[in-house]
């Protein structure tokens, strides 16, 4: 364990893909137990930022500390303490839900994988689907399985990319409630990249709006709404996205 | 090796066991081609045995060669397909955000290669006994030496192919089949190295597989195990293994720089 007070600390992070500047000198921190949302249009740099935080992508510049560890050089020191879910990855469709969760439980070094898998399946309402091939589930059920996988190791930091994308409103609400409950219970930090402003208002303590790889606005959802004099975060987001200037 | 590391390797092997347990056509497919190959070459050997003194002296040489060629081929596929399975299922990003280390993934793929190859070859080897009165097991311990060298070389080739697929994406997946077939003519599976043009012979001798097939013929025709060929194959394999592992780890770093680990899948 470390005395690092922040779950995530990013300083002057930069990443280029050829001539495209995907991330341009961004800095932010997520306190332990906090929830931050990354907002932005397509190509704003949200997924790139998450990938760097997970150690899947090496930045061109800047510093990335996750749970006190440098993710470029020492990611294996913390990978068992964090987890993630993203629509860009999947679980093998031919394996059953139980098999997929068991494999990941073992990869994360859980000592009683069976109990943990069954408990999470119960928590996420997929217990009756445990022995079905993952590919035969609906997208809503698969999202719940992916979230169950993301909580297998009871992470201290959870990174979620579009956690409720493609879910119907009822299921999306159900998932948000589960995430809120889990966060309250575990005291873990949460970083979400989302297009869903209602979700961000409900879950996040703070939000960052990214545009062309730069942070253009940040603050609590309420502070952002007040600052722009809008009714909700969606209106703030649309205003920021449509304004031509990019604040640095 | 730490127990946590072994546990993660075991988890990945379990993942592939689950895949095969749920799909009997996959298991059948593993044994199908080696068996068909063995039958074709076994029948051809029988036909030629009446006319060729060389074949008559060791009628099982073609069957032995085709079975061992399949060890090389399946060894390569065992690793390459285990890796491709992760890419096809878009699971690679998930795996590399777990505590699994790249070298543990490689170790799991090698184990899968051993299991897949053994499951694939064993039925063909057993069927050759009643069909052609040829038991490759009669080779004794040299069989183990041939098997280990070919399986390892195949797995090393599979690792190199996996590296290329990781670097260039699924468009390069056909390399899993193409590269190993390109080695077949110069591995001299069914004929001695002397048949090759002189300029190509040094290339052939640089392959562990060539030494294994030369060693197989020496064992079957002259009833003499060539420790020279065995040790050379072993040394070459060690060199190729270091090169392939270095390539894989280097491509993994490149993938982390270019963001290739998330953007995979069909």
Interface residues (C-beta under 8 A of the other chain):
Chain A: X17 X47 X48 X51 X54 X55 X56 X57 X58 X76 X79 X80 X82 X83 X84 X86 X88 X89 X90 X91 X92 X93 X94 X95 X96 X99 X102 X103 X104 X106 X107 X108 X109 X133 X149
Chain B: X4 X7 X8 X10 X11 X12 X14 X15 X18 X19 X22 X23 X85 X89 X90 X91 X92 X93 X94 X95 X96 X97 X98 X99 X100 X101 X253 X256 X257 X258 X259 X261 X262 X263 X265
